[in-house]
């Protein structure tokens, strides 16, 4: 008969089976989750004419030295005005996005905006970086 005083009970919890079950469930959910969303299968009618035109966008960039670029091509204010006038004549709903370096004087940005508005383009957007990008502060400067 074994001596009961020499038996020791282990009070540790074996987590290996728990981890195995969790990993199996994770794999199952990862495989089945994309299958849960199904669209409705429909057959769209065909049309000879495309009634939806893609949005015409122009991007104007002003670099730190104040040089103006349209679609990556450097140009003067005069040439910018002419190119925008032609683009507006081709498509009155053309959109213009202005990307300007933060070191460019505000007056020069206003001049470019004035050129855009002067040729009759009403859709003008400003391109900015979201807060927190490249280590910048996300809180406004209290000054």
N, C-alpha and C positions, 0 to 999 in steps of 0.2 A: 504494500500500500504506500503510495507516494505521500510524502510529507507536505501538508498544506501550507506550512509556514514558509516554504522555499519558493512558492509560486508567486510570480509578480504579474500584475495586470498592466497592460499598456494603455495609457490614457490619451494617446495621440489619435488625431483624426486623419484618416487616410484620404487625401484630397485628389489623388490621381484619378479614381473613377469619376469624380465630379468634373474634373477638367476634361476628361475624355467625352463625357456627355455634352458638356457645353460646346466643345469644338465641333462635335458632330451636328448639334443643333445649328451652330453658326453656319456651317457649310450648307446644311439643308435650306436655311433661310436665304443665304446668298444665291443659291441656285434657283429657288422657287420665286423669289421676290420679283425679278424681271418678268416672269410669266404671269404674275397676278394682274398686271395692267395690260389689258388688251383693248385696242381700239375697235370700233365698229367697222367691219369690212363692207365697203361700198364701192360701187363702180361709178366713177364720176363721168358725166357726159363730156363729149369732145366738142371743141369749138374751133372754128376756122380763124377767128380773130382773138387776139389776147387783149382783154379789156383792162387788165391791171398792168400798168407800166412800172418798172422798177424805179425807185426814187433816184433822181439825179442829184449827186452830191459833189460839191467842190470843196477842197480843203486848202485854205490859205494859211501859210506858216510865216511867222515873223521871227527870225532868229535873234540871238542876243545882240548882234551888230546892227539890227534894224533892217536887214535885207528881207525882201518879200519874195515868197515862193508860192506858186500855184501848181498843184499836183507835182511838186518836186522840182519845177522849173523856175529859175530865178527870173524876176521881171521887175520893171519899173512900175510906178503908180499909173502912168499912162497906159502901158501894155496891160496891166491888171484890169483897168477900167474897160478897155476894148474887149478883152477876153470874157469878162463878166457880162458885158452888154450882148455879145454874141450868144453866150450860154443862156441868158435870160430870154432872148428872142427865140431860141430853139425850144426852150421849155420854161414857161413863166413860173412854174412851181419848183424851180431849182432850189436846192438847199445849199447854203454855204456855211462851213464850219471854220472858225478862226482859231488857230493855235498860235499863241504868242508867248515867247519867253517872259518870265516874270520880271526880268531886268530891263525889258523894253519900256521906254517912257510911255506913260498913259496917253499922251497927246498923239503919239504915232499910231497907237492902236485905234484911237478915235478916228484918225484920218483914214485908216483902212476900212473901218466900219462905215464911214461916210461915203467912201467909194462904192461899197457894196449897196448901201441904201440908195445912193444917187443913180444907179443904173436900174433901179426898180425891183431889186430882189428884197423880198420881205422876210424870207426865212433865213435868219442868221443865228447861228449857235456858237457858243464859246466852249472850247475844249479845255477841260481842267483835269488834274490828277485827283483821285479820291484822297481823303485825309488818311494819314498814316503811311503813305507810300514813301519809300526811301528814307525812313527814319524821321520824317517830319513830325512836328507836334500836331496832335489832334485837337487840342484846346485852342481857342482863339487867344491871340496875344492881348493881354490886358492894357497895353499902352494905348 
